[in-house]
Amino acid sequence: MKQRIFLAGAALAALVSVGLTACSDDPPASDGSAPVAPSTSAPPASESATVPVPEAKRDYRVIDTFNVGEYTYVRSLVLDKKKSSVWVGTSVGAMEVDVATHALLGTYTREHGLANEYVFGMLVDSQGNRWFGTNGGGVSRFSAEDEWQTYFPMHGLADYWIYSFVEDSEGEIWIGTWAGLSHFAPKTGKFTTYLTQLVNEWVYGLGVDSKDNIWIGTEGGVNMFDGSQWHTWTHDDGLGASNENNLPVSTNTGLGTRSRHDLSIMAEGQSTYNPNYIFSLLVDPEDNVWAGTWGGGVARFDGSKWENFTIVDGLGGNIVYSIARSEDGVMWFGTSGGLTSYDGKDWRVFTQQDGLLDDHVYAIVPTDNGEVWVGTRSGVALLSQSLNAEQ
């Protein structure tokens, strides 16, 4: 495995590549060669039984890491399919990396046009515009023509603290802020903010389903807006696991000083639990809604009921910072206890022992070439599939 170092701060534009001893290949699968012909004397019946050939399967492993600098958090990752690149949002700016070569294509700070260098949420929309949500600096948009524009509350945006984005089928942009949900109509350039309709004003996760319903994860539960009516789900409706499945976790999350959880004075390792606090949200192609909670694991809504998954089931940690789904149908969860994959049957947890740079996983993005990029408190790890034999 190679390690690349992206220097942060003033030296963010410099890329240092460090070649480490390559990891040995996974054990080869059986070669499937024909068995040796038996001798003239027949073997015992127990020896003549057919030996089963191990079934080949694909497994993920860490193949590369990118260290973005000491005390530099990777808060968001987004794929730009048109440019075959991944945007990395950090606490010191944003960078663009080539998917195929893993080469650094560019770095962006206030000097280049970002309103604030702490990038929380990002989106590449259908027109190729790059959207950056910042911690206290509003929204910066980097157009497909490489022109910067910034939006503040004076332009109609709900707040300066921006956490998430989602684009609907009409090309309109929904923005999660810490003062409500903002809707931006590109055709008119106008914002609309929804606040009183929400179960809580702090909006973290956003998703859109096949019917263009907007799903909103807040610090008080889940809302859904169908264009005319609002719907709400909380722990009382089955959202989030009960507290007995919660374990003590580190409270040093690096989420920003405005987070209520960071403002609380809590001892390192103290248990935190709020199943209504939805930190991440994803709507999958089958319209299942996945909601990552603060201490209550991950919850899946099938349209009628919630089903909760925790460390008891195989989740790495009960605080779920991020959710993604790769093209092979595998669900990925970034947790307080590492990266977790779930293929509908089996769970697997990846930690620093498997090559991650840190066990707090804040961002995940699968790419078209089968890799999974993982953002942590200490940088980015890349996972790829390798062919193994079922033992």
One Martini backbone bead per residue (centre of mass of N, CA, C, O) as a GRO file, in nm:
protein
  391
    1MET     BB    1   0.096   0.035   0.022
    2LYS     BB    2   0.036   0.361  -0.032
    3GLN     BB    3   0.149   0.697   0.060
    4ARG     BB    4  -0.006   1.014   0.066
    5ILE     BB    5   0.074   1.370   0.094
    6PHE     BB    6  -0.131   1.642   0.192
    7LEU     BB    7  -0.071   1.955   0.238
    8ALA     BB    8  -0.151   2.202   0.455
    9GLY     BB    9  -0.248   2.508   0.413
   10ALA     BB   10  -0.008   2.680   0.249
   11ALA     BB   11   0.086   2.370   0.143
   12LEU     BB   12  -0.159   2.230  -0.011
   13ALA     BB   13  -0.042   2.228  -0.317
   14ALA     BB   14   0.146   2.017  -0.213
   15LEU     BB   15   0.277   1.700  -0.327
   16VAL     BB   16   0.355   1.405  -0.140
   17SER     BB   17   0.523   1.107  -0.217
   18VAL     BB   18   0.509   0.789  -0.044
   19GLY     BB   19   0.686   0.494  -0.058
   20LEU     BB   20   0.579   0.184   0.033
   21THR     BB   21   0.550  -0.116   0.118
   22ALA     BB   22   0.398  -0.348  -0.034
   23CYS     BB   23   0.142  -0.535  -0.029
   24SER     BB   24   0.054  -0.832  -0.018
   25ASP     BB   25  -0.107  -1.052  -0.169
   26ASP     BB   26  -0.352  -1.236  -0.186
   27PRO     BB   27  -0.445  -1.534  -0.165
   28PRO     BB   28  -0.471  -1.761  -0.385
   29ALA     BB   29  -0.661  -1.928  -0.565
   30SER     BB   30  -0.755  -2.192  -0.689
   31ASP     BB   31  -0.636  -2.349  -0.993
   32GLY     BB   32  -0.823  -2.597  -1.087
   33SER     BB   33  -0.678  -2.846  -1.123
   34ALA     BB   34  -0.640  -3.156  -1.198
   35PRO     BB   35  -0.635  -3.445  -1.066
   36VAL     BB   36  -0.451  -3.694  -0.975
   37ALA     BB   37  -0.404  -3.996  -1.067
   38PRO     BB   38  -0.459  -4.287  -0.951
   39SER     BB   39  -0.363  -4.563  -0.843
   40THR     BB   40  -0.415  -4.898  -0.880
   41SER     BB   41  -0.477  -4.860  -0.591
   42ALA     BB   42  -0.739  -4.814  -0.414
   43PRO     BB   43  -0.870  -4.591  -0.226
   44PRO     BB   44  -1.024  -4.488   0.016
   45ALA     BB   45  -1.336  -4.363   0.038
   46SER     BB   46  -1.253  -4.100   0.196
   47GLU     BB   47  -1.043  -4.013  -0.048
   48SER     BB   48  -1.254  -4.017  -0.307
   49ALA     BB   49  -1.375  -3.765  -0.247
   50THR     BB   50  -1.486  -3.471  -0.343
   51VAL     BB   51  -1.328  -3.168  -0.367
   52PRO     BB   52  -1.409  -2.864  -0.295
   53VAL     BB   53  -1.433  -2.564  -0.459
   54PRO     BB   54  -1.370  -2.261  -0.400
   55GLU     BB   55  -1.544  -1.972  -0.382
   56ALA     BB   56  -1.541  -1.692  -0.551
   57LYS     BB   57  -1.463  -1.361  -0.423
   58ARG     BB   58  -1.518  -1.029  -0.326
   59ASP     BB   59  -1.291  -0.802  -0.168
   60TYR     BB   60  -1.194  -0.557   0.060
   61ARG     BB   61  -0.916  -0.315   0.047
   62VAL     BB   62  -0.651  -0.129   0.126
   63ILE     BB   63  -0.447   0.072  -0.124
   64ASP     BB   64  -0.471   0.378  -0.008
   65THR     BB   65  -0.337   0.702   0.110
   66PHE     BB   66  -0.437   1.040   0.240
   67ASN     BB   67  -0.261   1.298   0.383
   68VAL     BB   68  -0.384   1.633   0.484
   69GLY     BB   69  -0.284   1.673   0.772
   70GLU     BB   70  -0.254   1.796   1.067
   71TYR     BB   71  -0.562   1.846   1.200
   72THR     BB   72  -0.720   1.723   0.941
   73TYR     BB   73  -1.037   1.713   0.821
   74VAL     BB   74  -1.262   1.490   0.657
   75ARG     BB   75  -1.599   1.582   0.576
   76SER     BB   76  -1.600   1.539   0.248
   77LEU     BB   77  -1.737   1.359  -0.046
   78VAL     BB   78  -1.722   1.382  -0.416
   79LEU     BB   79  -1.841   1.297  -0.734
   80ASP     BB   80  -1.707   1.365  -1.068
   81LYS     BB   81  -1.805   1.214  -1.350
   82LYS     BB   82  -1.719   1.403  -1.586
   83LYS     BB   83  -1.405   1.425  -1.454
   84SER     BB   84  -1.302   1.191  -1.286
   85SER     BB   85  -1.347   1.300  -0.977
   86VAL     BB   86  -1.251   1.396  -0.641
   87TRP     BB   87  -1.387   1.567  -0.373
   88VAL     BB   88  -1.220   1.727  -0.090
   89GLY     BB   89  -1.339   1.804   0.229
   90THR     BB   90  -1.199   2.029   0.464
   91SER     BB   91  -1.057   2.228   0.731
   92VAL     BB   92  -0.858   2.373   0.472
   93GLY     BB   93  -1.039   2.285   0.228
   94ALA     BB   94  -1.018   2.198  -0.120
   95MET     BB   95  -0.993   1.903  -0.336
   96GLU     BB   96  -0.872   1.752  -0.642
   97VAL     BB   97  -0.900   1.407  -0.761
   98ASP     BB   98  -0.798   1.153  -0.946
   99VAL     BB   99  -0.931   0.847  -0.991
  100ALA     BB  100  -0.710   0.682  -1.151
  101THR     BB  101  -0.423   0.825  -1.033
  102HIS     BB  102  -0.442   1.012  -0.764
  103ALA     BB  103  -0.408   1.296  -0.855
  104LEU     BB  104  -0.353   1.623  -0.805
  105LEU     BB  105  -0.553   1.896  -0.945
  106GLY     BB  106  -0.644   2.072  -0.681
  107THR     BB  107  -0.666   2.371  -0.474
  108TYR     BB  108  -0.898   2.527  -0.223
  109THR     BB  109  -0.946   2.856  -0.102
  110ARG     BB  110  -0.989   3.177  -0.033
  111GLU     BB  111  -0.792   3.260  -0.259
  112HIS     BB  112  -0.992   3.114  -0.485
  113GLY     BB  113  -1.323   3.143  -0.339
  114LEU     BB  114  -1.374   3.060  -0.069
  115ALA     BB  115  -1.550   3.160   0.213
  116ASN     BB  116  -1.454   2.890   0.360
  117GLU     BB  117  -1.225   2.631   0.466
  118TYR     BB  118  -1.462   2.484   0.607
  119VAL     BB  119  -1.580   2.183   0.474
  120PHE     BB  120  -1.875   2.002   0.488
  121GLY     BB  121  -2.040   2.026   0.213
  122MET     BB  122  -2.119   1.858  -0.110
  123LEU     BB  123  -2.177   1.927  -0.475
  124VAL     BB  124  -2.253   1.777  -0.795
  125ASP     BB  125  -2.427   1.872  -1.045
  126SER     BB  126  -2.585   1.825  -1.356
  127GLN     BB  127  -2.406   2.093  -1.466
  128GLY     BB  128  -2.115   2.096  -1.297
  129ASN     BB  129  -2.156   2.220  -1.032
  130ARG     BB  130  -1.987   2.334  -0.737
  131TRP     BB  131  -2.067   2.270  -0.396
  132PHE     BB  132  -2.006   2.462  -0.083
  133GLY     BB  133  -2.021   2.392   0.258
  134THR     BB  134  -1.976   2.594   0.542
  135ASN     BB  135  -1.824   2.711   0.852
  136GLY     BB  136  -1.959   3.033   0.841
  137GLY     BB  137  -1.961   3.100   0.492
  138GLY     BB  138  -2.163   2.946   0.350
  139VAL     BB  139  -2.197   2.943  -0.005
  140SER     BB  140  -2.007   2.786  -0.265
  141ARG     BB  141  -1.980   2.834  -0.625
  142PHE     BB  142  -1.844   2.623  -0.887
  143SER     BB  143  -1.858   2.641  -1.194
  144ALA     BB  144  -1.829   2.494  -1.505
  145GLU     BB  145  -1.661   2.779  -1.575
  146ASP     BB  146  -1.488   2.859  -1.319
  147GLU     BB  147  -1.691   3.025  -1.126
  148TRP     BB  148  -1.745   3.231  -0.850
  149GLN     BB  149  -2.001   3.198  -0.584
  150THR     BB  150  -2.169   3.361  -0.309
  151TYR     BB  151  -2.380   3.267  -0.024
  152PHE     BB  152  -2.597   3.441   0.192
  153PRO     BB  153  -2.846   3.554   0.392
  154MET     BB  154  -2.877   3.816   0.213
  155HIS     BB  155  -2.978   3.609  -0.033
  156GLY     BB  156  -3.166   3.377   0.151
  157LEU     BB  157  -3.012   3.217   0.328
  158ALA     BB  158  -3.048   3.068   0.635
  159ASP     BB  159  -2.722   3.030   0.672
  160TYR     BB  160  -2.370   2.991   0.739
  161TRP     BB  161  -2.432   2.692   0.819
  162ILE     BB  162  -2.329   2.411   0.621
  163TYR     BB  163  -2.403   2.054   0.553
  164SER     BB  164  -2.604   2.005   0.291
  165PHE     BB  165  -2.699   1.831  -0.022
  166VAL     BB  166  -2.959   1.831  -0.289
  167GLU     BB  167  -3.090   1.704  -0.598
  168ASP     BB  168  -3.344   1.724  -0.804
  169SER     BB  169  -3.515   1.654  -1.104
  170GLU     BB  170  -3.515   1.986  -1.163
  171GLY     BB  171  -3.232   2.110  -1.048
  172GLU     BB  172  -3.279   2.161  -0.754
  173ILE     BB  173  -3.161   2.301  -0.442
  174TRP     BB  174  -3.086   2.150  -0.131
  175ILE     BB  175  -3.023   2.295   0.205
  176GLY     BB  176  -2.840   2.226   0.491
  177THR     BB  177  -2.887   2.384   0.803
  178TRP     BB  178  -2.871   2.558   1.130
  179ALA     BB  179  -3.167   2.718   1.012
  180GLY     BB  180  -3.266   2.509   0.810
  181LEU     BB  181  -3.427   2.483   0.489
  182SER     BB  182  -3.298   2.528   0.166
  183HIS     BB  183  -3.415   2.663  -0.153
  184PHE     BB  184  -3.287   2.645  -0.493
  185ALA     BB  185  -3.353   2.836  -0.794
  186PRO     BB  186  -3.177   2.869  -1.082
  187LYS     BB  187  -3.380   3.030  -1.268
  188THR     BB  188  -3.412   3.271  -1.034
  189GLY     BB  189  -3.210   3.280  -0.774
  190LYS     BB  190  -3.392   3.172  -0.537
  191PHE     BB  191  -3.487   3.155  -0.196
  192THR     BB  192  -3.617   2.901   0.032
  193THR     BB  193  -3.739   2.870   0.370
  194TYR     BB  194  -3.751   2.602   0.614
  195LEU     BB  195  -3.867   2.570   0.966
  196THR     BB  196  -4.151   2.514   1.111
  197GLN     BB  197  -4.184   2.225   0.965
  198LEU     BB  198  -3.970   2.124   1.144
  199VAL     BB  199  -3.855   1.931   1.411
  200ASN     BB  200  -3.571   2.069   1.337
  201GLU     BB  201  -3.330   2.317   1.245
  202TRP     BB  202  -3.107   2.098   1.233
  203VAL     BB  203  -2.948   2.016   0.930
  204TYR     BB  204  -2.789   1.729   0.779
  205GLY     BB  205  -2.957   1.523   0.612
  206LEU     BB  206  -3.005   1.436   0.255
  207GLY     BB  207  -3.283   1.333   0.032
  208VAL     BB  208  -3.406   1.157  -0.271
  209ASP     BB  209  -3.663   1.021  -0.438
  210SER     BB  210  -3.847   0.895  -0.710
  211LYS     BB  211  -4.084   1.124  -0.622
  212ASP     BB  212  -3.932   1.386  -0.501
  213ASN     BB  213  -3.885   1.343  -0.217
  214ILE     BB  214  -3.783   1.506   0.078
  215TRP     BB  215  -3.520   1.419   0.295
  216ILE     BB  216  -3.477   1.494   0.656
  217GLY     BB  217  -3.206   1.534   0.877
  218THR     BB  218  -3.219   1.591   1.222
  219GLU     BB  219  -3.198   1.672   1.573
  220GLY     BB  220  -3.528   1.545   1.591
  221GLY     BB  221  -3.537   1.387   1.311
  222VAL     BB  222  -3.761   1.299   1.045
  223ASN     BB  223  -3.829   1.442   0.729
  224MET     BB  224  -4.101   1.487   0.478
  225PHE     BB  225  -4.132   1.630   0.142
  226ASP     BB  226  -4.397   1.629  -0.122
  227GLY     BB  227  -4.471   1.958  -0.187
  228SER     BB  228  -4.716   1.991   0.055
  229GLN     BB  229  -4.628   1.782   0.275
  230TRP     BB  230  -4.552   1.688   0.612
  231HIS     BB  231  -4.327   1.454   0.772
  232THR     BB  232  -4.279   1.254   1.084
  233TRP     BB  233  -3.991   1.104   1.262
  234THR     BB  234  -3.919   0.917   1.557
  235HIS     BB  235  -3.845   0.719   1.818
  236ASP     BB  236  -4.153   0.661   1.866
  237ASP     BB  237  -4.152   0.528   1.553
  238GLY     BB  238  -3.852   0.358   1.555
  239LEU     BB  239  -3.617   0.552   1.562
  240GLY     BB  240  -3.377   0.404   1.671
  241ALA     BB  241  -3.215   0.264   1.910
  242SER     BB  242  -3.178   0.161   2.205
  243ASN     BB  243  -2.965   0.224   2.478
  244GLU     BB  244  -2.847  -0.073   2.523
  245ASN     BB  245  -2.677  -0.038   2.232
  246ASN     BB  246  -2.488   0.153   2.379
  247LEU     BB  247  -2.162   0.306   2.372
  248PRO     BB  248  -1.884   0.432   2.453
  249VAL     BB  249  -1.750   0.743   2.324
  250SER     BB  250  -1.591   0.966   2.158
  251THR     BB  251  -1.615   1.338   2.171
  252ASN     BB  252  -1.380   1.385   1.955
  253THR     BB  253  -1.508   1.492   1.642
  254GLY     BB  254  -1.474   1.767   1.478
  255LEU     BB  255  -1.765   1.939   1.413
  256GLY     BB  256  -1.759   2.201   1.564
  257THR     BB  257  -1.832   2.467   1.782
  258ARG     BB  258  -2.158   2.469   1.725
  259SER     BB  259  -2.196   2.213   1.844
  260ARG     BB  260  -2.365   2.087   2.107
  261HIS     BB  261  -2.166   1.852   2.170
  262ASP     BB  262  -1.910   2.041   2.192
  263LEU     BB  263  -2.029   2.235   2.417
  264SER     BB  264  -2.021   2.010   2.590
  265ILE     BB  265  -1.914   1.886   2.904
  266MET     BB  266  -1.715   1.599   2.837
  267ALA     BB  267  -1.582   1.316   2.891
  268GLU     BB  268  -1.378   1.103   2.776
  269GLY     BB  269  -1.599   0.838   2.677
  270GLN     BB  270  -1.869   0.932   2.699
  271SER     BB  271  -2.187   0.876   2.671
  272THR     BB  272  -2.389   0.901   2.369
  273TYR     BB  273  -2.755   0.975   2.323
  274ASN     BB  274  -2.955   1.031   2.010
  275PRO     BB  275  -3.192   0.902   1.797
  276ASN     BB  276  -3.291   1.192   1.670
  277TYR     BB  277  -3.003   1.231   1.570
  278ILE     BB  278  -2.944   1.306   1.229
  279PHE     BB  279  -2.635   1.284   1.060
  280SER     BB  280  -2.743   1.084   0.830
  281LEU     BB  281  -2.851   1.037   0.473
  282LEU     BB  282  -3.020   0.782   0.259
  283VAL     BB  283  -3.141   0.703  -0.070
  284ASP     BB  284  -3.213   0.434  -0.234
  285PRO     BB  285  -3.313   0.278  -0.530
  286GLU     BB  286  -3.565   0.148  -0.343
  287ASP     BB  287  -3.647   0.380  -0.124
  288ASN     BB  288  -3.474   0.350   0.104
  289VAL     BB  289  -3.419   0.479   0.432
  290TRP     BB  290  -3.116   0.605   0.568
  291ALA     BB  291  -3.034   0.656   0.923
  292GLY     BB  292  -2.798   0.830   1.106
  293THR     BB  293  -2.710   0.819   1.439
  294TRP     BB  294  -2.665   0.926   1.788
  295GLY     BB  295  -2.631   0.602   1.925
  296GLY     BB  296  -2.868   0.431   1.735
  297GLY     BB  297  -2.748   0.390   1.474
  298VAL     BB  298  -2.907   0.240   1.197
  299ALA     BB  299  -3.187   0.328   0.990
  300ARG     BB  300  -3.461   0.157   0.816
  301PHE     BB  301  -3.695   0.263   0.560
  302ASP     BB  302  -3.974   0.095   0.371
  303GLY     BB  303  -4.257   0.285   0.418
  304SER     BB  304  -4.360   0.159   0.722
  305LYS     BB  305  -4.080   0.084   0.870
  306TRP     BB  306  -3.837   0.050   1.121
  307GLU     BB  307  -3.488  -0.056   1.111
  308ASN     BB  308  -3.232  -0.154   1.337
  309PHE     BB  309  -2.868  -0.098   1.358
  310THR     BB  310  -2.589  -0.231   1.537
  311ILE     BB  311  -2.327  -0.366   1.704
  312VAL     BB  312  -2.487  -0.631   1.736
  313ASP     BB  313  -2.497  -0.677   1.412
  314GLY     BB  314  -2.198  -0.512   1.302
  315LEU     BB  315  -2.148  -0.238   1.369
  316GLY     BB  316  -1.887  -0.029   1.448
  317GLY     BB  317  -2.091   0.211   1.535
  318ASN     BB  318  -2.356   0.418   1.680
  319ILE     BB  319  -2.218   0.641   1.524
  320VAL     BB  320  -2.341   0.795   1.214
  321TYR     BB  321  -2.187   1.001   0.973
  322SER     BB  322  -2.212   0.800   0.711
  323ILE     BB  323  -2.357   0.726   0.375
  324ALA     BB  324  -2.339   0.453   0.130
  325ARG     BB  325  -2.352   0.326  -0.220
  326SER     BB  326  -2.260   0.085  -0.423
  327GLU     BB  327  -2.297  -0.072  -0.734
  328ASP     BB  328  -2.308  -0.365  -0.576
  329GLY     BB  329  -2.507  -0.289  -0.311
  330VAL     BB  330  -2.328  -0.182  -0.097
  331MET     BB  331  -2.319  -0.078   0.226
  332TRP     BB  332  -2.202   0.232   0.386
  333PHE     BB  333  -2.047   0.310   0.713
  334GLY     BB  334  -1.971   0.587   0.908
  335THR     BB  335  -1.807   0.566   1.219
  336SER     BB  336  -1.683   0.558   1.556
  337GLY     BB  337  -1.568   0.239   1.460
  338GLY     BB  338  -1.556   0.276   1.157
  339LEU     BB  339  -1.593   0.089   0.872
  340THR     BB  340  -1.901  -0.030   0.715
  341SER     BB  341  -2.023  -0.328   0.566
  342TYR     BB  342  -2.336  -0.416   0.371
  343ASP     BB  343  -2.493  -0.690   0.170
  344GLY     BB  344  -2.761  -0.808   0.341
  345LYS     BB  345  -2.582  -1.021   0.535
  346ASP     BB  346  -2.293  -0.901   0.575
  347TRP     BB  347  -2.051  -0.785   0.807
  348ARG     BB  348  -1.792  -0.518   0.800
  349VAL     BB  349  -1.492  -0.401   0.963
  350PHE     BB  350  -1.295  -0.103   0.937
  351THR     BB  351  -0.969  -0.012   1.045
  352GLN     BB  352  -0.653   0.064   1.126
  353GLN     BB  353  -0.573  -0.240   1.096
  354ASP     BB  354  -0.670  -0.214   0.772
  355GLY     BB  355  -0.560   0.112   0.696
  356LEU     BB  356  -0.677   0.326   0.834
  357LEU     BB  357  -0.623   0.653   0.972
  358ASP     BB  358  -0.913   0.628   1.112
  359ASP     BB  359  -1.219   0.553   1.302
  360HIS     BB  360  -1.337   0.825   1.204
  361VAL     BB  361  -1.607   0.833   0.968
  362TYR     BB  362  -1.731   1.104   0.757
  363ALA     BB  363  -1.672   0.985   0.455
  364ILE     BB  364  -1.828   0.858   0.141
  365VAL     BB  365  -1.712   0.734  -0.195
  366PRO     BB  366  -1.802   0.585  -0.473
  367THR     BB  367  -1.669   0.461  -0.772
  368ASP     BB  368  -1.662   0.351  -1.107
  369ASN     BB  369  -1.391   0.156  -1.041
  370GLY     BB  370  -1.462   0.024  -0.736
  371GLU     BB  371  -1.403   0.234  -0.538
  372VAL     BB  372  -1.350   0.348  -0.190
  373TRP     BB  373  -1.386   0.651  -0.029
  374VAL     BB  374  -1.232   0.760   0.291
  375GLY     BB  375  -1.317   0.985   0.548
  376THR     BB  376  -1.122   1.134   0.809
  377ARG     BB  377  -0.936   1.283   1.067
  378SER     BB  378  -0.651   1.193   0.878
  379GLY     BB  379  -0.794   1.119   0.599
  380VAL     BB  380  -0.757   0.907   0.310
  381ALA     BB  381  -0.908   0.604   0.197
  382LEU     BB  382  -0.861   0.323  -0.028
  383LEU     BB  383  -1.083   0.094  -0.173
  384SER     BB  384  -1.063  -0.245  -0.305
  385GLN     BB  385  -1.106  -0.512  -0.505
  386SER     BB  386  -1.053  -0.863  -0.442
  387LEU     BB  387  -0.972  -1.191  -0.525
  388ASN     BB  388  -1.113  -1.453  -0.343
  389ALA     BB  389  -1.139  -1.732  -0.132
  390GLU     BB  390  -1.351  -1.943   0.004
  391GLN     BB  391  -1.299  -2.103   0.324
   0.00000   0.00000   0.00000
